[in-house]
């Protein structure tokens, strides 16, 4: 039997030739489903005799476990068939696009030959990873569980912490070729409606064939996709996500992705770890200042080395200048090329170490850095003082708790290096002015990225670079524009 796939306003439907026949005859529904799924090898067809006649069971073997199929479908069909009618939903036999989407989503279809009825029941039971500790956001104090790649598991981890009936979640389908499921979660009586409407509009405008991770979606809905700075906060920790929901933010989850997106987000929150709220306020403030100023140090240390040696040697103490000249006496390259050479070596070691197996990668990173650094100094390619500065700069780039911000500091550092090599300290100040101007122009879901400094909100300043005691930071942050109760 030949069928033709016709695109209509109601979706893709399969019609029997000749096209004058309207719809698909109910008795031929199973044949039509076999035709449209003939190249999908894991789709299984099984016939079962029941009290209501012959029933054909259709499901994807890779998405439905045998025990789940036995408990939810086979046993009720043979003994308590009324349960099947109560728990399942009716599917239009002519909507074959919907039929395929049901199968791809782990549903089991049941076609009753006697009544020509097609029912669907959710039996999705694909293997999922167990809840484990967070690798990228590990903490000493506080909960240790982290999200997994299962959307349902991630939502349950949040609902365990926020037992509020106003906690809502909306499902959306993205990906023109993949139909990836995402969920928007928010607290209805707290969230800013304008932020929610803006996010929905941006999601509706996303046209991308496939999303393999939520970081791709984050880039698709950013205010300024050309910026090197991440404009949304990403986390794999349920406690961090729950805290942001209580603050009035919107959280996005994606099926098959571990992380969640928090929006809107400010620049200063990129240096805040959830562990700061578990520590004493003095310790938390010290660590935040270290991360924040460490970001600017990592992009300024090696450029300052170039500026001082190339254009402004008078800025250095005489003894330090002598040490620098002595360490560079055998180096044949100008400071700019010297710095670029060792920075690229560090990047190669970092990238190679991250791509190798764990044990081998750690050995390559440590031993390779020591061996190459020592050999480069003895060969007269770089100075020993520069090795110390580059190593310190590389360590400082790992201080931000958000990995994407660490990558940003690495990129911005090269802009400062080139500016210092061309114009010295004046070039560094020009790059610094560009950096601040760029940050001031950025928005996160329509909210200024530099909030709460510009625009300033006094109560938010108590929880930025310095974290005041918990007694003083009970109010919600201005960036969330939460509803007033």
N, C-alpha and C positions, 0 to 999 in steps of 0.2 A: 504494500500500500504506500503510495507516494503522498508526501505532505509538503506544504509550502508555508514558510514562516512569513507572516504579513505584519507589518508595523502599523498599529492603529493608535488612536488617542488613548486607549485603555491599556496599552502595553503590547508586547509581542505575543501574538496568538498563532497557533498552528491550525491551518485549515486543510481539509482534504481536497485534492484535485478531483474534478474541475472546480474552479473558484466559485461557481454558481451555487454550490452547496453551502448553506449558511450554518456556520458553527461546526463543531465536531460531534459526531454521533456518540452518545454516552457509552455504548458498548465498545467503542473503539478507543476509549480514553487511554487504557493501558498500553495499547499498541502505539498511540501517539507519544506517550511519555517515553516508551522504549526507543522510539525513533529520535527524539530530541536528546536523549541521554545515551545514545549508542556508543559514543567514544569516552564515556565516563565509566571506567572499569569498576569503580568501587560502589556503584549504585546497584543494589540487590533487589530482585523481585521474588517474592515468596507468596504462594497461594495457600490459604488456610480455609477449611470448611467450618462454618459457624452456624448457629441457630438461625441466622438471617441470610444464609446462603454463602456462596463463595466470596471470599475477601482476598484481594491482592494487596500485600504489604510491600511498600517501596521505601527504601531508606539508603543512606550512605554508610557503608560499613566502616569507613575511616572516622566517622564522626559520632557513631552510636555504638556503645559497647553491647556485647551479646547479652550480658546479664540485665542491663537496663532495658533492652528490647523485650527480653523475656518477662520482666516484672511489670512493665508499663503497658505493653501491647499484647503479647501472645497469650499470657494467662488470662487477662480480662476478656479477650475476644472469645476464648473457649469456654469460660465459666461465668463471667459477669459482664456481658456485652453492653449492658446499660451504662456501665462506668465509662466505657469508651465514648459514648455519645455525650456524656456529661462533661468530660475533661477535654474533648477535642473541639476543633473549630472546622467549619465547612469551608472548602476551597472551591472556587469556580473552576469547573472542568475545562473551560475554554481559555482560561488565563494561564498559559503555559510559562510565561515569564515568572509569574508568581509561584508556580509549581517548582520550577528550578531553584528559585531563591529559597523556598522552604527546604528543599533537599540540601542546598548548600549551607543552610543555617542549622543543620542537625535535626530537622523535623522528620518524623516518620509519616508517610502518607498511607491511607487505607481506602481502597476503592471497593465499594460494595456493588457487586455485579447485579444483584437483584433489584436494588433501588436506584442504581446509577448515581450513587452519592460518593463524593470524594472528601475524606476527612483528614485533618492534620493534627498531630500531637507532638509537643516538644519533647524530644528524647536526647537532646545534645548531651553527650557524655565523653567528649574527647579527653585524652590524658592532659592533666595540668600539673604545673610545678608546685611543690609544697611551699608554704610560707617560711621564709628563711630570714636571716639577718641581712641588713643592708650592706652592700659592699662599697658603694660610692658615697654614702652618707652615714658612715658608722659613727656612733657616739658611745661614750663611756657610761653616761647617766641617761636614764629614760628608757622608754620601750625600745625593743630591738627588732620588732617585726617590720617587714617591708612588703610593698606591693609585689604582685606576680603578674604574669601575662594574661591572667583570666580577669575579664571585666567584672563578672559577678563577684569574684573573690575580693577585688579591690573595693567595690561598692559596699560589700558587707563589712570590711575592715573599718570603713568610715562610719557606717551606721552603728557599729558597736560603740563608737566613741561619742557620736552625736545622736542621742535618742530624742529627736525633736520631730514631731509630725509635720513641721513646716519645711523640713529638709526634702527638697524635690530633686528629681533627676529626669532629664529629657533625653530621649534617644534620637540620634540622627544617623543617616547613612551617607558615607562619603566614598569617593573613588569611582570614577566613571567605568572602570573595568573590574573593580574588586569588591565593591559594596561593603566597605569597612564600617563597622558599627562604632559610634562614639556616644558618650553620655556627658551631658552638661549637668553639673550638680551645683545647687545653691540653696540658701535658706530664704524662703519666699518673703518673709516679713522683714528681712534685713537687707537683702541685695538691692543694689541700685537698678531700677528698671531700665534706665537709659543705657547702662553698661550691658545689660542682658539683651536688649534689642540690638545694640551695635554688634555684639558677638554673633547673634543669630543671622544678621544680615551678611556678615563676613563669611560665615560658614556656608550660607546659601550660594555665595559667589565663588566658592572653591571648586575648581574643575581640574582634577588631577587624576591620572589613571589608577594609581595604587599608592597606598600609604603603608609602609612597612614598619614605621615607628612614629610616635607622636611628635618627635622633634621635627619631622617633615611638615606636619600640620602647623606647628608653631611658626615656622617660617612663612607658611602660606597666609596666615592671618595677622602678621605683624603690621604695625603702622608704617615702619620704614624697613623694608626687607633688604635694602642696600647697606644698612648700618652693620658694623662689626659687633655691636653690642646686643646681647639677648634682651628682648623687651618683655619677656614673660619669665616667671619663676617656674622651674621644673623640679619636682621632688618625687622620691620613691618612698617617702615615709608617711604613714597614715596620720601620725600625730601632728606633723607639720601641715598637712593638707586640712586636717580638722580645725586646726587653729586659724587658718586662713578663711575657712568657711564661716566660722563664728565671727570673724572680722568683717564679713560682708563681701568677700571675694567670690568669684566664679571659678569653678574647677572643671577641667575637661579631662575625661578618661577615654582611652581608646582600647578596644579589644586587641589582644596580642601585643600590647605594649605595657611595660612595667611602670613607666613614669606617668605623672599627671601634671597638667599645666595649670598654673594659678594666674589669673588676670583680674584687674591690672596689677602691675608691679612697678616699684620704684628702683632707681639705681642703688640706693643705700641698702635695700633689702637683699641685694645680691651678696652682701657680706655678713648677713645674719644667719646663724645656724640655730636650729630648734633647740640645741643643747644649751644655748645661752640662757634660755628661760628655766633650765633645770639647775644651772650654776648660781652661785651668789652673784649679786649685781656687780660687785667689784671685779670678780674674775671675768664675768661676761663682758664688761666694758673694756677691760684690758685686751681681751682676745679680739673684740670688734675693732678697736683702734689698730691693733697689729695687722688685721686683715685689710682694713681700709687704706691705711698709709703704706702697707706693703704693696698694694696694687700700684701706687704711684712711684714707689721706690723701684719696683721691677722694670718700669718703663723709663726710668731716669738714670739708673746707675751707670750702665755702659755708655749711653750717650754723653753723660757728664765726663767720663774718661776720655772720649774722643774730643770733646770741646776743650778740655783743659790742656791736653797735649798738643792739639793742632792750632788753637787760636788764643787760648787764655792761660798760659803757664803761670802768669803772675797770681792767679787765684789760689794756687797751691802753696802750702808751707815749703820753705826751702829744703828741709830735710826730706820731705815726701817727694818733692820734685827730683832730688838727687837719686832716691831709690827707684823712681820710675824710669829715669834716664838710664840708670845702670841695668835695670831689668830688660830694657828695650834696646840695649846697645848692640845686640846681635840680630834684632828683628829687621828684616829688609823692607817690610811693608809699612805704609802709613797707618795710623791708628784706625781709620775707617775700615780698611780691608782686613786688618788684624781682628777687629771685633766681628765683622761679618763672617770671617772664616771660622772662628771658634763658636759663634752662635749657631751657624749651620751644622757644625759637628755635633753640638748638643742636641739640636733638633733631630738629627739623624739617629743618634743614640736613643733618644726618647721614643721615636717612632718605631725603630727596630725592636726595642725592648718590649713595646706594647703589642707587637704583632707576633712575637715568639711565644712558645709555651712558657708558662709561669716561671718554672724553676730556671730555665735557660735564660729567659728575659731578665730576671733579677741579676743573674751572674753577668750577663752582657752589659747591663746598665752600670753596675758598680765597677767591675773590673775594667770594662772598656773605657769608662770615664777616667779612671786613674791612669791606665796605661797610655791612652792617647794624650791626656793632659800632660803627663810627665814627659812623654816623647816629644810633644810639640814644643815644650819649653826648652828641652835639651837640644833640639834641632834648631832653635832660634826662630821658630815660626811665630810664636806668641810670647808675651811676657808672663811671668809667674803671677804678678799682681792682677792681670786681666783674668787669669784662670779663677782666682778667688772671687772677683767681681761677677763673672758670668755664672759661677756656681751659686753665689748668693742670689742673683737675679732669677735663676731657674727655680730655686727653692721658694722664693717669694711668690712666684706665679702659681704655686699650688696652694696658697693660703685661702683663697676664696672657697667657700663651701660649695658653690655652684661651678661645676667643671667647665661649663661654657664660658664663664667669666675669666677663668684661667687661660683658656684658648684666646680670648679677646686680648688679654694683656700681652700675649706673645706676639700677636699681629701688630698691635699698636706700638710695641717696642721698636719694631723695624722702621716705622715712620719717624720716630724720634731719633733713631740711629742715623738715618739718611739726612735728616734735618740738621743734626749736630755736625755731621761730616761736611755738609755744604756751607753752613753759615755759623757754626759754633753755638755758643750760648744763645745768641740772638735767634738762631733757627730752632733751638729747643723751646724758647719762649713762644715763638710763632706756632709750633706744634702744640704747645700747651694751651694757647688761646683757641686753636682750632678744636682741640679736644673738649674744652668747656662749652664752646659755642655749639658743637655737635650734640653734646649731652643736653643742653638747654632746649634744643630744637626737637628732641625725641619725645614721643608720646607712647604710652602703653594703654591700648584700648581707649584712646582719646584723652587720657589723663597725663599731665606733664611728668616726664620721666624723673625729674629732679625733685619731685615732691618728697619730703615736706620743707625743703630749703627754699625752693622757688616753685610754686607759691608756698609761703611759710605758714605753718600751723604750729602754734606753741606747744600744744599737748603732744603732737607727734614727735617733737624734738627730744622728748624724754625717752624715746625708744628708737634712736637712730645709731649714731656712732657710739654714744654712751647710753648704756641701759640703766635707767634708774630703778630703784626698788619696785617690786610688783605693786605696791600700794599706790604708786603714782601713775601707772600705765594701764588703768582699767578701761579707759575709753577706746572706742574703735578708731582706727586710723582714717585720716581724711582722704587718702587716695582711694579707698573703697567706696566713698560717697554713700555710706549706708543710710538706710531709712531711719528717721528719728522716731523713737517710740513715745 
